[in-house]
Amino acid sequence: MDRSMNREQQPGGERLIIAEYNPEWPRLFEEERAGIQEQIGTYLDDIQHIGSTAVPGLGAKPIIDIMVVIPRIEAVASCVPGLEKLDYHYMGEYGIAGRHYFYKPANASPFEHQYHLHMLMTTHHQYLSHILFRDYLRMHPEALTAYQQLKEELATRYISDRDSYTDSKSQFVSGILALAHSEIER
């Protein structure tokens, strides 16, 4: 695996890199969290580090995923200017109703993003899913290992097709979420 934060070029486009876990990712999240809190904190309920970079030991695309939780959807409009000051680009719901998506830096290609910010309410179905998936992987090393292996295999298969890479993980993610829900119900 590649430890770098850079994406490599190959003929015909850029390729997907799964970097080894970087212990700096939590610090990068905390620094970004502080800036977000300073800019738009009055509109927020919570800020969570989600995705693979939030799971110690798990390799990931080196992009910090941040979930910003708002009390009401109308808060999005008030948050956009503050996030733009932090160099985020707002993409609207970007294919997922009720979830508002931003990336940073604002002028970057998809393979150059450093941060993805997902803004939603606690009532959105993705809110609990993100937390359950992250926490299940943190508590179950065998699931983390299986997910790591799947990600490496898919990154090789879909080297320059990020959408197929993501879509191909959906069955595994659904299985983990079912296990996490069953643990909660016990």
Rosetta blueprint (number, residue, H / E / L):
1 M L
2 D E
3 R L
4 S L
5 M L
6 N L
7 R L
8 E L
9 Q E
10 Q E
11 P L
12 G L
13 G E
14 E E
15 R L
16 L L
17 I L
18 I L
19 A E
20 E L
21 Y L
22 N L
23 P L
24 E L
25 W H
26 P H
27 R H
28 L H
29 F H
30 E H
31 E H
32 E H
33 R H
34 A H
35 G H
36 I H
37 Q H
38 E H
39 Q H
40 I H
41 G H
42 T H
43 Y H
44 L L
45 D L
46 D E
47 I E
48 Q E
49 H E
50 I E
51 G L
52 S H
53 T H
54 A H
55 V L
56 P L
57 G L
58 L L
59 G L
60 A E
61 K L
62 P L
63 I L
64 I E
65 D E
66 I E
67 M E
68 V E
69 V E
70 I L
71 P L
72 R L
73 I L
74 E L
75 A H
76 V H
77 A H
78 S H
79 C H
80 V H
81 P H
82 G H
83 L H
84 E H
85 K H
86 L L
87 D L
88 Y L
89 H E
90 Y E
91 M L
92 G L
93 E L
94 Y L
95 G L
96 I L
97 A L
98 G L
99 R L
100 H E
101 Y E
102 F E
103 Y E
104 K E
105 P L
106 A L
107 N L
108 A L
109 S L
110 P H
111 F H
112 E H
113 H L
114 Q L
115 Y E
116 H E
117 L E
118 H E
119 M E
120 L E
121 M L
122 T L
123 T L
124 H L
125 H H
126 Q H
127 Y H
128 L H
129 S H
130 H H
131 I H
132 L H
133 F H
134 R H
135 D H
136 Y H
137 L H
138 R H
139 M H
140 H L
141 P H
142 E H
143 A H
144 L H
145 T H
146 A H
147 Y H
148 Q H
149 Q H
150 L H
151 K H
152 E H
153 E H
154 L H
155 A H
156 T H
157 R H
158 Y L
159 I L
160 S L
161 D L
162 R H
163 D H
164 S H
165 Y H
166 T H
167 D H
168 S H
169 K L
170 S H
171 Q H
172 F H
173 V H
174 S H
175 G H
176 I H
177 L H
178 A H
179 L H
180 A H
181 H H
182 S H
183 E H
184 I H
185 E H
186 R L
